[in-house]
Amino acid sequence: MKTRTTMIIAVAVMALAACNKKSPAENQASSVEANAENAAENVTAAGENEAANIMNSAENKASAVKNAAENKAEAIKTAGENKAEALKNSSSNTSEKKSK
């Protein structure tokens, strides 16, 4: 969006320069200035895009780490519950054998 705006401004500046019948040096100076502004906008846009990509990548990595930790925690919890249930069942079986 910024690039388009800069391009439109640059074209408008060039059109005004042509209408005002400025000297070739003035027209060239206006063109150089418009090109410099356009280049600056392109660099800014590229930097902003790269920053957004880095942030998205970091957020994705953070989510992956969080999900992995939650999965490990759930696995540990499930394993503990299974062991506890096995001990209860083992204890029940021992009690039943003693009462018979």
C-alpha positions, 0 to 999 in steps of 0.5 A: 500500500505504501509503495503504491502511494509513493508511486502515485506521488512520484507520478504526480510530482513528475506530472506537475514538473512537466506542467510547470515547464521547469528546466531540465535540471529541475525536472531531473532533481524532482525525478531523483527526489521521487526515486529516492522517496520510492526507494526509501518506502520500499526499504521500509516496507521490506523491513516491516515485512521481515519483522512480521515474518520473524514475529510470526515464526517466533509465535509459531515456535513458542506455540509448538514448544507450549504444545509439546510441553502440554503433551508431555505433561498429559502423558506423565499424568496419564501414566501416573493415573494408570500406575495408581489404578494398577496398584489399586487393582493389585491391592483389590486382587490381593484382598479378594484372595485373602478373604476367600 
